[in-house]
Amino acid sequence: DIQMTQSPSSLSASVGDRVTITCRASQSISSYLNWYQQKPGKAPKLLIYAASSLQSGVPSRFSGSGSGTDFTLTISSLQPEDFATYYCQQSYSTTFTFGPGTKVDIK
Amino acid sequence: EVQLVESGGGLVKPGGSLRLSCAASGFTFSSYSMNWVRQAPGKGLEWVSSISSSSSYIYYADSVKGRFTISRDNAKNSLYLQMNSLRAEDTAVYYCARGFVRSGYEQFDYWGQGTLVTVSS
């Protein structure tokens, strides 16, 4: 099975900061990588698919990059509504493994 | 508007069974694969199972294989998860999610609000 890791597990940032979250796969997954945002008590929301494609309706301050085993999610200027937990997910294999999550909170 | 509404969660004893349902509306249900994802209290997301649009392909996480069965009824626009031999570690909020494929890349683009399953004596 493909294992996913994320770093950091949590981070504290201020409004306006540039934030980068890293996701690593245990084997090459090409660009089969999605990013989700989840707020407390809510369902996850798709942000980025195919490593770098922005889901419709998602603000352009979110961007994704990478291929193979190493990927990043970048928030160019953190907004108050962006404080949440972010998960990566591989869709290379039919077991759609999620990363353990990165919690972004207010500094 | 796409809507996914889960139901069937509740309190069940270890070793017991429960059947979750997910009612879909606002899209052509029979054209999409569907998935179950769970989240234990205070923990991350765990993919549980997937079923293709015509039920031809079904996949399970190792943690539930042999105990859970995913199914769908395209005439009723409904997805199901039959959960047997439940364990304390199956306690979680269970989400159904639609699988959407673009240019060969699949992602879960719509999610339900979740239903809580608690396994406890």
Interface residues (C-beta under 8 A of the other chain):
Chain A: D1 S31 Y32 N34 Y36 Q38 A43 P44 K45 L46 Y49 A50 S53 Q55 T85 Y87 Q89 S91 T94 T95 F96 T97 F98 G99 P100 G101
Chain B: N35 V37 G44 L45 E46 W47 S50 Y57 Y59 A61 D62 Y95 A97 R102 S103 Y105 E106 Q107 F108 D109 W111 G112 Q113 G114
